Every structure is written in C-alpha cells, then in structure tokens.
Amino acid sequence: MQKTTFEPGDRIGPLQGEPTSVIFVITQGKVTRRRRTRRADGTAESNCEFVENVGDDENLCSIGVLHAMGQEPSHATSIATTHGTAWSMPSEALAEFLARPTVAQEAMSGLSTEIVRMSELYRHPLLEQPPQVVNVAAVSVAAAFEAYYRAFMNSLMNASLTGERSAFFPNMHVQIPTRVAYINGFKATRQWLANVVDAAMESRQFDEAHRDVLLLLPAVVPGLLMAPVSGLLEACNAGHSNPEPLWRRAWRGFLPRTVREVIFGVGLNQLSDFCEERVPESLSERKVIRNGIGSVAAGIVAGYFSHVPHNLSTMKLLQPGVSYSTHFSRLVDQAEAKVPKHLPSGARRTLSSVRALLWPTGVMIRSTQIIGSFVILNGVSHLLDVRQHST
C-alpha cells in the first residue's frame, strides 16, 4: 500500500457514481461521506444525504473496499474534514491478494461479522435526519384532526394552571385553518432549509467546520417562524380569562412560547425520525408501527422539556397584567403544596422551586398532549401519503 496525507476539503477516492479503482484505509484524521439522492426516474435531486463520518474515533477505517472488488460505482463522495493520513491500494492488487484461499476465508468471516455489527448501528444523528418530502394534502388532513385533540388538551391544561375551565373547542373556525398552516409550515420550512444547507455544503460555500452550526438552521428556524402562528392558536383558548382582542392576546407570552415552539419543532421533525429509526426491528418491521413508537418517544421528551416555557407563556396569556416572576412564584407555590411540611421554610421553598422546574404543574397533561399530537400528525400523514401505497 502507498501512504498519502490529506488536508480539510480534500476528496478521498472517486466521486459518487465513478468507478472505485482504489481502496483507502484511514489511520489518522476524519472524513465525511455524503451522497446525492436520486428520484425514481434516476435523475439526481438537489439535496445530499449524510452517510457517515469515519476516522478519528476508530483505530482503522476503510473507504471503497467492497466496491473496489468489481470496480463498481462509488456509493458516496468522501471529503476530508481534518488533516490526516491514509494508505491506498489499487483494486488489481486487492484482487490478487484475495485470490489466496486463506485470505479469502478470513475476509468472508470478517465481512460477516461486520454486517452483523452494522445492522445494529443507527445511521443518522439527530441533526442529520433527512427531511421527508412534504405531502401538503396528507399533512393538512392530519393537522385538522389534531386541532380538536390539541384544543381539548389545552383546555385541561389551562384549568390545571388557573383553576378556570374554558370551552373544550373554542373558535375552531380559526383554529383548524391556522393549525393546518402551522403544521405545514413546520414541515415545509424544515425541508426547504435542509435542502439549502445541503446545497451550500455541497457547493463548498461554507467550510466543513461550520457544518454542525448550519445543521441547527433546519432544527431551530421552523419554531422561530411558527411562534406567532402558535400564539394565535393559544389565544383561541384564552378568551374566557383574557378579554383582549384575539390578535392582541396572541402576542402575550411570546418569548417563552418561542422557546417552546423550537422544542416542539425539533421533536416533531428531527427527534420523531431519530426515535423511529432506532426502534428495534425485533419489535416491529412495519413502518406505521415504528412511526408510532418513535412519535411516542419523541413526544415524551419534547413534552417534558417544553413544559416550563409552556406554563409561563400560557399564564402570561391568561393574565397579561402579571409579571413573569410572579407567574413563576405561583408555580412554585403550587409545587410547595406537595413538599413535606416538616422541612424548614428555606429548604422547603428551595425544594419547591426545584420541583416547579423538574416536575412542573400539569406535566402529565402537557406530555400527553404532545405525544398524542405527534402520533396523530406523523401517523395520519403517513397513512394518507399515496407515495407509500406502492410499498
């Protein structure tokens, strides 16, 4: 084999689709492998799918070994992200080496072990989840169904915070079209931004070192953009307590609501796909069941971490004249009622503050709401997606 060095941005091996005539074994450094996805008719799409990072944390890693045996088209394009060292071997030399009986037997045994190992790995990190093509009709039907569920759970949530129960389905003539626009906005914005980021990285407009920062855009920006729309939805459930016009009260609690929407967006998009991908095949191989399990897991996480900002935004919406600090003090007061009374007053108040953050009021209602929303939105949109019928 021949030793070679590489620098960040160098291409290792052939481009995707070109014949693989050389194998590379990386002994130092890190390489990112990416491939351009293709439509059913064989034409390339503009977005690129992340394949894997190799190097650094592995003693040895190889590129192109399987494809080099028959000089098959390269599966992905490999680009160095750090400086490093690799050893190369032409496919002819590899074929001559594998012709030895003992080597061929060891190679088959090693490949069998590797296949088992790779089948247990999970391919995409959280921010690398490839976006699905948005089917507006399917997503809209799912959002219309989910609007009723969300409105019902919001009424229960508001009652747990203030003790005042409102109508279960208020202003549905506003909520349904707004919810449809809201959910489609989350899905479409994520898809668009992911394609923009992939195209920018593919064209080398940004250094590979900035890739992790750019990947935050499809995760965070949808929640930022949809926060005002969410405010309108929340305002529909607050008319019993806040008599302000709908458009005005929609902006109450905007800052904590924005934090909540970012968490909701990551949960609905990236985290749901992340969890679905990690459902063991021994549990189920059916797409719809795996989708449901992934949605439940993502809903638990997103519901829990979004709960405190949700409480603050809702209380500010229902009682806009009260400051955020006072609202939080009320949450602590509610938590204090469940803290042992024999503790000293200072310790009791501190423990109540911790409980208000770690196990806030209505956490089970909020988590149930998010779990149900994720299951309905992801499940119904999947079942109604005509592109799945052929599979």
VODREN-941649 format. One record per residue (C-alpha): residue number from 1; residue in one letter; x, y, z. Coordinates in Angstrom, 2 decimals, always signed. Example, Ala and Ser with C-alpha at 12.3 -4.5 7.8 and 13.67 -1.06 7.14 Angstrom:
<sites>
+-----+----+---------+---------+---------+
!   i ! aa !       u !       v !       w !
+-----+----+---------+---------+---------+
!   1 !  A !  +12.30 !   -4.50 !   +7.80 !
!   2 !  S !  +13.67 !   -1.06 !   +7.14 !
+-----+----+---------+---------+---------+
</sites>
This chain:
<sites>
+-----+----+---------+---------+---------+
!   i ! aa !       u !       v !       w !
+-----+----+---------+---------+---------+
!   1 !  M !   +0.00 !   +0.00 !   +0.00 !
!   2 !  Q !   +1.05 !   +3.59 !   -0.54 !
!   3 !  K !   +0.96 !   +6.20 !   +2.19 !
!   4 !  T !   -0.68 !   +9.57 !   +1.48 !
!   5 !  T !   -1.69 !  +12.61 !   +3.52 !
!   6 !  F !   -4.76 !  +14.81 !   +3.16 !
!   7 !  E !   -5.98 !  +18.22 !   +4.28 !
!   8 !  P !   -9.51 !  +19.51 !   +5.11 !
!   9 !  G !  -11.57 !  +19.73 !   +1.93 !
!  10 !  D !   -9.55 !  +17.12 !   +0.00 !
!  11 !  R !  -11.54 !  +14.43 !   -1.77 !
!  12 !  I !  -10.63 !  +10.85 !   -0.83 !
!  13 !  G !  -11.29 !   +8.43 !   -3.66 !
!  14 !  P !  -13.78 !   +8.80 !   -6.53 !
!  15 !  L !  -16.87 !  +10.95 !   -6.75 !
!  16 !  Q !  -20.21 !   +9.29 !   -6.17 !
!  17 !  G !  -21.05 !   +7.15 !   -9.22 !
!  18 !  E !  -17.48 !   +6.95 !  -10.55 !
!  19 !  P !  -15.77 !   +3.52 !  -10.71 !
!  20 !  T !  -13.97 !   +2.55 !   -7.50 !
!  21 !  S !  -10.47 !   +1.51 !   -8.54 !
!  22 !  V !   -8.58 !   +2.19 !   -5.29 !
!  23 !  I !   -9.30 !   +1.40 !   -1.63 !
!  24 !  F !   -8.23 !   +3.69 !   +1.22 !
!  25 !  V !   -7.52 !   +2.81 !   +4.84 !
!  26 !  I !   -7.52 !   +5.88 !   +7.08 !
!  27 !  T !   -5.13 !   +5.69 !  +10.02 !
!  28 !  Q !   -5.43 !   +9.30 !  +11.18 !
!  29 !  G !   -7.96 !  +12.09 !  +10.57 !
!  30 !  K !  -11.66 !  +12.38 !   +9.87 !
!  31 !  V !  -13.64 !  +12.04 !   +6.62 !
!  32 !  T !  -17.31 !  +12.80 !   +5.90 !
!  33 !  R !  -19.16 !  +10.71 !   +3.33 !
!  34 !  R !  -22.18 !  +12.25 !   +1.56 !
!  35 !  R !  -24.25 !  +11.16 !   -1.40 !
!  36 !  R !  -26.73 !  +12.87 !   -3.69 !
!  37 !  T !  -30.15 !  +11.21 !   -3.55 !
!  38 !  R !  -31.98 !  +10.23 !   -6.72 !
!  39 !  R !  -35.59 !  +10.26 !   -7.84 !
!  40 !  A !  -37.40 !   +7.16 !   -9.09 !
!  41 !  D !  -36.58 !   +8.12 !  -12.71 !
!  42 !  G !  -32.86 !   +8.14 !  -11.90 !
!  43 !  T !  -32.30 !  +11.89 !  -12.07 !
!  44 !  A !  -30.35 !  +13.49 !   -9.23 !
!  45 !  E !  -32.07 !  +15.64 !   -6.66 !
!  46 !  S !  -30.56 !  +18.85 !   -5.32 !
!  47 !  N !  -30.23 !  +17.71 !   -1.72 !
!  48 !  C !  -27.49 !  +15.44 !   -0.37 !
!  49 !  E !  -27.99 !  +12.74 !   +2.23 !
!  50 !  F !  -25.46 !  +12.36 !   +5.02 !
!  51 !  V !  -23.97 !   +8.88 !   +5.04 !
!  52 !  E !  -21.45 !   +8.78 !   +7.89 !
!  53 !  N !  -18.35 !  +10.24 !   +9.49 !
!  54 !  V !  -15.34 !   +7.93 !   +9.56 !
!  55 !  G !  -11.96 !   +8.19 !  +11.24 !
!  56 !  D !  -10.70 !   +9.76 !  +14.47 !
!  57 !  D !  -12.51 !   +7.54 !  +16.99 !
!  58 !  E !  -11.75 !   +4.33 !  +15.06 !
!  59 !  N !   -8.41 !   +2.52 !  +15.02 !
!  60 !  L !   -8.73 !   +1.83 !  +11.30 !
!  61 !  C !  -11.48 !   +2.59 !   +8.81 !
!  62 !  S !  -11.70 !   +1.86 !   +5.11 !
!  63 !  I !  -13.30 !   +3.51 !   +2.09 !
!  64 !  G !  -14.27 !   +1.71 !   -1.10 !
!  65 !  V !  -13.21 !   -1.85 !   -0.19 !
!  66 !  L !  -16.44 !   -3.61 !   -1.24 !
!  67 !  H !  -16.93 !   -1.53 !   -4.38 !
!  68 !  A !  -13.30 !   -1.89 !   -5.45 !
!  69 !  M !  -13.62 !   -5.66 !   -5.81 !
!  70 !  G !  -15.62 !   -5.21 !   -9.03 !
!  71 !  Q !  -14.71 !   -1.55 !   -9.67 !
!  72 !  E !  -18.35 !   -0.68 !   -9.04 !
!  73 !  P !  -19.67 !   +2.91 !   -8.89 !
!  74 !  S !  -18.79 !   +4.68 !   -5.66 !
!  75 !  H !  -21.70 !   +4.86 !   -3.20 !
!  76 !  A !  -20.77 !   +8.31 !   -1.87 !
!  77 !  T !  -18.28 !  +11.16 !   -2.16 !
!  78 !  S !  -15.73 !  +11.26 !   +0.67 !
!  79 !  I !  -14.39 !  +14.66 !   +1.77 !
!  80 !  A !  -11.72 !  +15.17 !   +4.45 !
!  81 !  T !  -12.78 !  +17.37 !   +7.38 !
!  82 !  T !   -9.38 !  +17.32 !   +9.14 !
!  83 !  H !   -5.80 !  +16.70 !   +8.13 !
!  84 !  G !   -4.78 !  +13.06 !   +8.29 !
!  85 !  T !   -3.12 !  +10.00 !   +6.81 !
!  86 !  A !   -4.43 !   +7.22 !   +4.57 !
!  87 !  W !   -2.99 !   +4.15 !   +2.84 !
!  88 !  S !   -4.17 !   +3.22 !   -0.66 !
!  89 !  M !   -4.22 !   +0.03 !   -2.71 !
!  90 !  P !   -5.33 !   -0.44 !   -6.36 !
!  91 !  S !   -8.22 !   -2.83 !   -6.93 !
!  92 !  E !   -5.98 !   -5.11 !   -9.02 !
!  93 !  A !   -3.61 !   -5.63 !   -6.08 !
!  94 !  L !   -6.58 !   -6.28 !   -3.80 !
!  95 !  A !   -7.98 !   -8.92 !   -6.17 !
!  96 !  E !   -4.61 !  -10.65 !   -6.36 !
!  97 !  F !   -4.35 !  -10.69 !   -2.59 !
!  98 !  L !   -7.89 !  -12.05 !   -2.09 !
!  99 !  A !   -7.18 !  -14.87 !   -4.53 !
! 100 !  R !   -5.20 !  -16.61 !   -1.80 !
! 101 !  P !   -7.53 !  -19.24 !   -0.20 !
! 102 !  T !   -6.69 !  -18.45 !   +3.42 !
! 103 !  V !   -7.13 !  -14.71 !   +2.87 !
! 104 !  A !  -10.49 !  -15.18 !   +1.15 !
! 105 !  Q !  -11.77 !  -17.28 !   +4.05 !
! 106 !  E !  -10.67 !  -14.70 !   +6.62 !
! 107 !  A !  -12.21 !  -11.90 !   +4.54 !
! 108 !  M !  -15.58 !  -13.66 !   +4.36 !
! 109 !  S !  -15.55 !  -14.25 !   +8.11 !
! 110 !  G !  -14.65 !  -10.63 !   +8.80 !
! 111 !  L !  -17.31 !   -9.28 !   +6.44 !
! 112 !  S !  -19.98 !  -11.46 !   +8.06 !
! 113 !  T !  -19.07 !  -10.05 !  +11.47 !
! 114 !  E !  -19.14 !   -6.50 !  +10.09 !
! 115 !  I !  -22.58 !   -6.98 !   +8.52 !
! 116 !  V !  -23.97 !   -8.03 !  +11.90 !
! 117 !  R !  -22.31 !   -5.06 !  +13.61 !
! 118 !  M !  -23.51 !   -2.52 !  +11.05 !
! 119 !  S !  -27.07 !   -3.83 !  +11.20 !
! 120 !  E !  -27.16 !   -2.82 !  +14.86 !
! 121 !  L !  -25.86 !   +0.71 !  +14.28 !
! 122 !  Y !  -28.06 !   +3.76 !  +13.76 !
! 123 !  R !  -27.24 !   +5.69 !  +10.69 !
! 124 !  H !  -28.32 !   +9.30 !  +11.23 !
! 125 !  P !  -27.53 !  +11.56 !  +14.21 !
! 126 !  L !  -30.31 !  +13.85 !  +15.43 !
! 127 !  L !  -29.49 !  +16.86 !  +13.26 !
! 128 !  E !  -28.60 !  +14.68 !  +10.26 !
! 129 !  Q !  -32.10 !  +13.22 !   +9.87 !
! 130 !  P !  -33.04 !  +13.57 !   +6.16 !
! 131 !  P !  -36.27 !  +15.57 !   +5.68 !
! 132 !  Q !  -39.26 !  +13.88 !   +4.13 !
! 133 !  V !  -40.91 !  +15.42 !   +1.08 !
! 134 !  V !  -43.97 !  +17.27 !   +2.37 !
! 135 !  N !  -47.31 !  +15.93 !   +1.18 !
! 136 !  V !  -49.46 !  +19.00 !   +1.86 !
! 137 !  A !  -52.79 !  +17.18 !   +1.49 !
! 138 !  A !  -51.87 !  +14.40 !   +3.92 !
! 139 !  V !  -50.34 !  +16.79 !   +6.46 !
! 140 !  S !  -53.38 !  +19.07 !   +6.24 !
! 141 !  V !  -55.83 !  +16.24 !   +6.99 !
! 142 !  A !  -53.67 !  +15.17 !   +9.95 !
! 143 !  A !  -53.47 !  +18.75 !  +11.27 !
! 144 !  A !  -57.27 !  +19.21 !  +11.00 !
! 145 !  F !  -57.86 !  +16.07 !  +13.11 !
! 146 !  E !  -55.16 !  +17.05 !  +15.57 !
! 147 !  A !  -56.61 !  +20.56 !  +16.03 !
! 148 !  Y !  -59.56 !  +19.14 !  +18.01 !
! 149 !  Y !  -57.32 !  +16.99 !  +20.19 !
! 150 !  R !  -54.99 !  +19.90 !  +20.91 !
! 151 !  A !  -57.85 !  +22.29 !  +21.74 !
! 152 !  F !  -59.33 !  +19.78 !  +24.20 !
! 153 !  M !  -55.99 !  +19.18 !  +25.93 !
! 154 !  N !  -55.24 !  +22.92 !  +26.07 !
! 155 !  S !  -58.50 !  +23.49 !  +27.95 !
! 156 !  L !  -57.49 !  +20.86 !  +30.51 !
! 157 !  M !  -54.02 !  +22.39 !  +30.77 !
! 158 !  N !  -55.35 !  +25.90 !  +31.35 !
! 159 !  A !  -57.66 !  +24.59 !  +34.06 !
! 160 !  S !  -54.75 !  +22.93 !  +35.86 !
! 161 !  L !  -52.83 !  +26.23 !  +35.88 !
! 162 !  T !  -55.57 !  +28.67 !  +36.84 !
! 163 !  G !  -58.48 !  +26.58 !  +38.11 !
! 164 !  E !  -60.77 !  +28.09 !  +35.44 !
! 165 !  R !  -62.15 !  +25.72 !  +32.84 !
! 166 !  S !  -62.92 !  +27.07 !  +29.38 !
! 167 !  A !  -64.85 !  +25.59 !  +26.46 !
! 168 !  F !  -63.18 !  +22.49 !  +25.05 !
! 169 !  F !  -63.38 !  +23.56 !  +21.38 !
! 170 !  P !  -63.44 !  +27.37 !  +21.18 !
! 171 !  N !  -63.01 !  +29.28 !  +17.89 !
! 172 !  M !  -62.49 !  +26.13 !  +15.82 !
! 173 !  H !  -63.27 !  +28.13 !  +12.68 !
! 174 !  V !  -59.98 !  +29.92 !  +13.42 !
! 175 !  Q !  -58.06 !  +27.03 !  +14.95 !
! 176 !  I !  -58.47 !  +24.49 !  +12.15 !
! 177 !  P !  -57.09 !  +26.55 !   +9.22 !
! 178 !  T !  -54.44 !  +28.08 !  +11.48 !
! 179 !  R !  -53.34 !  +24.64 !  +12.69 !
! 180 !  V !  -53.15 !  +23.37 !   +9.11 !
! 181 !  A !  -50.93 !  +26.30 !   +8.13 !
! 182 !  Y !  -48.90 !  +25.88 !  +11.33 !
! 183 !  I !  -48.04 !  +22.18 !  +10.85 !
! 184 !  N !  -47.40 !  +22.52 !   +7.11 !
! 185 !  G !  -45.16 !  +25.46 !   +7.95 !
! 186 !  F !  -43.07 !  +23.31 !  +10.29 !
! 187 !  K !  -42.70 !  +20.52 !   +7.75 !
! 188 !  A !  -42.12 !  +22.66 !   +4.65 !
! 189 !  T !  -39.68 !  +25.04 !   +6.35 !
! 190 !  R !  -37.61 !  +22.16 !   +7.62 !
! 191 !  Q !  -37.45 !  +20.55 !   +4.18 !
! 192 !  W !  -36.54 !  +23.82 !   +2.46 !
! 193 !  L !  -33.82 !  +24.77 !   +4.94 !
! 194 !  A !  -32.32 !  +21.28 !   +4.91 !
! 195 !  N !  -32.03 !  +21.44 !   +1.12 !
! 196 !  V !  -30.49 !  +24.91 !   +1.30 !
! 197 !  V !  -27.89 !  +23.78 !   +3.84 !
! 198 !  D !  -27.05 !  +20.63 !   +1.85 !
! 199 !  A !  -26.66 !  +22.61 !   -1.37 !
! 200 !  A !  -24.43 !  +25.18 !   +0.36 !
! 201 !  M !  -22.16 !  +22.48 !   +1.78 !
! 202 !  E !  -22.06 !  +20.56 !   -1.49 !
! 203 !  S !  -21.00 !  +23.69 !   -3.40 !
! 204 !  R !  -18.34 !  +24.46 !   -0.77 !
! 205 !  Q !  -19.87 !  +27.86 !   +0.07 !
! 206 !  F !  -19.06 !  +27.15 !   +3.71 !
! 207 !  D !  -16.18 !  +25.42 !   +5.40 !
! 208 !  E !  -16.93 !  +21.89 !   +6.60 !
! 209 !  A !  -16.09 !  +23.03 !  +10.13 !
! 210 !  H !  -19.27 !  +25.16 !  +10.11 !
! 211 !  R !  -21.47 !  +22.23 !   +9.16 !
! 212 !  D !  -22.76 !  +21.49 !  +12.68 !
! 213 !  V !  -23.79 !  +25.13 !  +13.11 !
! 214 !  L !  -25.59 !  +25.17 !   +9.75 !
! 215 !  L !  -27.47 !  +21.99 !  +10.64 !
! 216 !  L !  -29.09 !  +23.88 !  +13.51 !
! 217 !  L !  -30.98 !  +26.04 !  +11.00 !
! 218 !  P !  -33.50 !  +23.36 !   +9.87 !
! 219 !  A !  -33.97 !  +22.41 !  +13.52 !
! 220 !  V !  -34.40 !  +25.84 !  +15.14 !
! 221 !  V !  -35.74 !  +28.22 !  +12.47 !
! 222 !  P !  -39.13 !  +26.48 !  +11.91 !
! 223 !  G !  -40.01 !  +27.01 !  +15.57 !
! 224 !  L !  -38.98 !  +30.66 !  +15.41 !
! 225 !  L !  -41.09 !  +31.29 !  +12.32 !
! 226 !  M !  -44.14 !  +29.44 !  +13.62 !
! 227 !  A !  -44.18 !  +31.07 !  +17.09 !
! 228 !  P !  -46.57 !  +33.92 !  +16.01 !
! 229 !  V !  -48.92 !  +31.36 !  +14.43 !
! 230 !  S !  -48.82 !  +29.33 !  +17.63 !
! 231 !  G !  -49.72 !  +32.47 !  +19.57 !
! 232 !  L !  -52.93 !  +32.80 !  +17.57 !
! 233 !  L !  -53.81 !  +29.18 !  +18.34 !
! 234 !  E !  -53.17 !  +29.65 !  +22.06 !
! 235 !  A !  -55.20 !  +32.87 !  +22.09 !
! 236 !  C !  -58.26 !  +30.97 !  +20.85 !
! 237 !  N !  -58.33 !  +29.07 !  +24.16 !
! 238 !  A !  -57.82 !  +32.13 !  +26.38 !
! 239 !  G !  -60.94 !  +34.21 !  +25.71 !
! 240 !  H !  -62.59 !  +33.11 !  +29.00 !
! 241 !  S !  -59.79 !  +34.73 !  +31.03 !
! 242 !  N !  -58.30 !  +37.44 !  +28.80 !
! 243 !  P !  -60.90 !  +39.73 !  +27.18 !
! 244 !  E !  -58.39 !  +41.40 !  +24.84 !
! 245 !  P !  -58.97 !  +41.12 !  +21.08 !
! 246 !  L !  -57.74 !  +37.85 !  +19.58 !
! 247 !  W !  -54.91 !  +39.47 !  +17.61 !
! 248 !  R !  -53.64 !  +41.31 !  +20.70 !
! 249 !  R !  -53.63 !  +38.44 !  +23.16 !
! 250 !  A !  -51.92 !  +36.25 !  +20.54 !
! 251 !  W !  -48.67 !  +38.10 !  +21.36 !
! 252 !  R !  -48.90 !  +37.60 !  +25.13 !
! 253 !  G !  -46.22 !  +35.22 !  +26.41 !
! 254 !  F !  -44.35 !  +35.41 !  +23.12 !
! 255 !  L !  -40.78 !  +34.90 !  +24.44 !
! 256 !  P !  -41.29 !  +31.65 !  +26.41 !
! 257 !  R !  -43.66 !  +30.46 !  +23.67 !
! 258 !  T !  -40.85 !  +30.83 !  +21.13 !
! 259 !  V !  -38.62 !  +28.58 !  +23.24 !
! 260 !  R !  -41.47 !  +26.07 !  +23.46 !
! 261 !  E !  -42.02 !  +26.13 !  +19.69 !
! 262 !  V !  -38.35 !  +25.43 !  +18.97 !
! 263 !  I !  -38.53 !  +22.37 !  +21.23 !
! 264 !  F !  -41.83 !  +21.31 !  +19.63 !
! 265 !  G !  -40.38 !  +21.67 !  +16.12 !
! 266 !  V !  -37.28 !  +19.61 !  +16.88 !
! 267 !  G !  -39.49 !  +16.96 !  +18.48 !
! 268 !  L !  -41.98 !  +16.83 !  +15.61 !
! 269 !  N !  -39.34 !  +16.77 !  +12.88 !
! 270 !  Q !  -35.86 !  +15.53 !  +13.79 !
! 271 !  L !  -36.50 !  +13.74 !  +17.09 !
! 272 !  S !  -39.51 !  +11.76 !  +15.82 !
! 273 !  D !  -37.47 !  +10.49 !  +12.86 !
! 274 !  F !  -34.48 !   +9.87 !  +15.16 !
! 275 !  C !  -36.55 !   +7.72 !  +17.54 !
! 276 !  E !  -38.36 !   +5.88 !  +14.73 !
! 277 !  E !  -35.03 !   +4.94 !  +13.19 !
! 278 !  R !  -33.95 !   +3.40 !  +16.49 !
! 279 !  V !  -36.96 !   +1.17 !  +17.07 !
! 280 !  P !  -35.55 !   -2.40 !  +17.06 !
! 281 !  E !  -36.72 !   -4.44 !  +14.10 !
! 282 !  S !  -37.40 !   -7.27 !  +16.53 !
! 283 !  L !  -40.16 !   -5.07 !  +17.97 !
! 284 !  S !  -41.75 !   -4.32 !  +14.60 !
! 285 !  E !  -40.75 !   -4.09 !  +10.96 !
! 286 !  R !  -43.91 !   -2.23 !   +9.90 !
! 287 !  K !  -43.36 !   +1.41 !   +9.06 !
! 288 !  V !  -46.58 !   +2.66 !  +10.65 !
! 289 !  I !  -45.89 !   +0.92 !  +13.99 !
! 290 !  R !  -42.29 !   +2.10 !  +14.10 !
! 291 !  N !  -43.52 !   +5.60 !  +13.26 !
! 292 !  G !  -45.99 !   +5.47 !  +16.14 !
! 293 !  I !  -43.42 !   +4.23 !  +18.65 !
! 294 !  G !  -40.95 !   +6.89 !  +17.54 !
! 295 !  S !  -43.62 !   +9.59 !  +17.86 !
! 296 !  V !  -44.47 !   +8.48 !  +21.42 !
! 297 !  A !  -40.81 !   +8.53 !  +22.48 !
! 298 !  A !  -40.23 !  +11.94 !  +20.89 !
! 299 !  G !  -43.44 !  +13.28 !  +22.46 !
! 300 !  I !  -42.32 !  +12.27 !  +25.94 !
! 301 !  V !  -39.02 !  +14.12 !  +25.56 !
! 302 !  A !  -40.42 !  +17.21 !  +23.84 !
! 303 !  G !  -43.40 !  +17.43 !  +26.19 !
! 304 !  Y !  -41.21 !  +17.33 !  +29.28 !
! 305 !  F !  -38.60 !  +19.86 !  +28.17 !
! 306 !  S !  -41.15 !  +22.30 !  +26.73 !
! 307 !  H !  -43.35 !  +22.30 !  +29.81 !
! 308 !  V !  -41.91 !  +25.19 !  +31.86 !
! 309 !  P !  -41.86 !  +27.67 !  +28.94 !
! 310 !  H !  -45.36 !  +26.46 !  +28.04 !
! 311 !  N !  -46.62 !  +27.18 !  +31.57 !
! 312 !  L !  -45.08 !  +30.66 !  +31.61 !
! 313 !  S !  -46.40 !  +31.60 !  +28.16 !
! 314 !  T !  -49.89 !  +30.30 !  +28.98 !
! 315 !  M !  -50.09 !  +32.09 !  +32.33 !
! 316 !  K !  -48.91 !  +35.33 !  +30.72 !
! 317 !  L !  -51.56 !  +34.88 !  +28.03 !
! 318 !  L !  -54.34 !  +34.26 !  +30.53 !
! 319 !  Q !  -53.21 !  +37.03 !  +32.93 !
! 320 !  P !  -51.18 !  +39.57 !  +30.91 !
! 321 !  G !  -51.04 !  +42.11 !  +33.73 !
! 322 !  V !  -48.94 !  +39.82 !  +35.95 !
! 323 !  S !  -45.14 !  +39.67 !  +35.55 !
! 324 !  Y !  -43.25 !  +36.51 !  +34.61 !
! 325 !  S !  -41.54 !  +36.43 !  +38.02 !
! 326 !  T !  -44.91 !  +36.49 !  +39.76 !
! 327 !  H !  -46.22 !  +33.75 !  +37.49 !
! 328 !  F !  -43.20 !  +31.60 !  +38.31 !
! 329 !  S !  -43.71 !  +32.28 !  +42.02 !
! 330 !  R !  -47.24 !  +30.96 !  +41.65 !
! 331 !  L !  -45.90 !  +27.79 !  +40.04 !
! 332 !  V !  -43.54 !  +27.42 !  +43.00 !
! 333 !  D !  -46.48 !  +27.96 !  +45.39 !
! 334 !  Q !  -48.38 !  +25.15 !  +43.64 !
! 335 !  A !  -45.34 !  +22.89 !  +43.95 !
! 336 !  E !  -44.87 !  +23.82 !  +47.63 !
! 337 !  A !  -48.23 !  +22.28 !  +48.49 !
! 338 !  K !  -46.74 !  +18.88 !  +47.56 !
! 339 !  V !  -43.49 !  +19.30 !  +49.51 !
! 340 !  P !  -43.25 !  +17.81 !  +53.05 !
! 341 !  K !  -44.34 !  +20.45 !  +55.55 !
! 342 !  H !  -41.95 !  +19.38 !  +58.32 !
! 343 !  L !  -38.94 !  +20.80 !  +56.40 !
! 344 !  P !  -37.50 !  +24.22 !  +57.35 !
! 345 !  S !  -39.13 !  +27.08 !  +55.44 !
! 346 !  G !  -35.98 !  +27.98 !  +53.47 !
! 347 !  A !  -35.30 !  +24.40 !  +52.42 !
! 348 !  R !  -38.97 !  +23.89 !  +51.64 !
! 349 !  R !  -39.03 !  +26.90 !  +49.32 !
! 350 !  T !  -35.83 !  +25.80 !  +47.57 !
! 351 !  L !  -37.15 !  +22.30 !  +47.09 !
! 352 !  S !  -40.42 !  +23.75 !  +45.77 !
! 353 !  S !  -38.52 !  +25.80 !  +43.17 !
! 354 !  V !  -36.62 !  +22.71 !  +42.06 !
! 355 !  R !  -39.84 !  +20.73 !  +41.84 !
! 356 !  A !  -41.51 !  +23.51 !  +39.82 !
! 357 !  L !  -38.69 !  +23.18 !  +37.27 !
! 358 !  L !  -38.19 !  +19.41 !  +37.24 !
! 359 !  W !  -41.80 !  +18.27 !  +37.72 !
! 360 !  P !  -43.95 !  +21.31 !  +36.90 !
! 361 !  T !  -47.70 !  +21.63 !  +37.26 !
! 362 !  G !  -49.63 !  +19.74 !  +34.58 !
! 363 !  V !  -46.56 !  +17.95 !  +33.21 !
! 364 !  M !  -48.55 !  +14.77 !  +32.55 !
! 365 !  I !  -51.29 !  +16.67 !  +30.70 !
! 366 !  R !  -48.76 !  +18.54 !  +28.57 !
! 367 !  S !  -46.75 !  +15.39 !  +27.80 !
! 368 !  T !  -49.94 !  +13.52 !  +26.87 !
! 369 !  Q !  -50.91 !  +16.39 !  +24.57 !
! 370 !  I !  -47.57 !  +16.36 !  +22.76 !
! 371 !  I !  -47.46 !  +12.57 !  +22.50 !
! 372 !  G !  -50.95 !  +12.50 !  +21.00 !
! 373 !  S !  -50.17 !  +15.34 !  +18.62 !
! 374 !  F !  -47.03 !  +13.63 !  +17.33 !
! 375 !  V !  -48.81 !  +10.30 !  +16.88 !
! 376 !  I !  -51.74 !  +11.90 !  +15.03 !
! 377 !  L !  -49.65 !  +14.21 !  +12.84 !
! 378 !  N !  -46.98 !  +11.70 !  +11.89 !
! 379 !  G !  -49.31 !   +8.69 !  +11.76 !
! 380 !  V !  -52.20 !  +10.14 !   +9.74 !
! 381 !  S !  -49.91 !  +11.96 !   +7.32 !
! 382 !  H !  -48.02 !   +8.70 !   +6.76 !
! 383 !  L !  -51.16 !   +6.61 !   +6.24 !
! 384 !  L !  -52.59 !   +9.13 !   +3.77 !
! 385 !  D !  -49.35 !   +9.57 !   +1.85 !
! 386 !  V !  -50.09 !   +8.00 !   -1.53 !
! 387 !  R !  -46.38 !   +7.56 !   -2.17 !
! 388 !  Q !  -46.37 !   +4.80 !   +0.48 !
! 389 !  H !  -49.09 !   +2.74 !   -1.20 !
! 390 !  S !  -46.74 !   +1.10 !   -3.68 !
! 391 !  T !  -44.52 !   -0.16 !   -0.83 !
+-----+----+---------+---------+---------+
</sites>
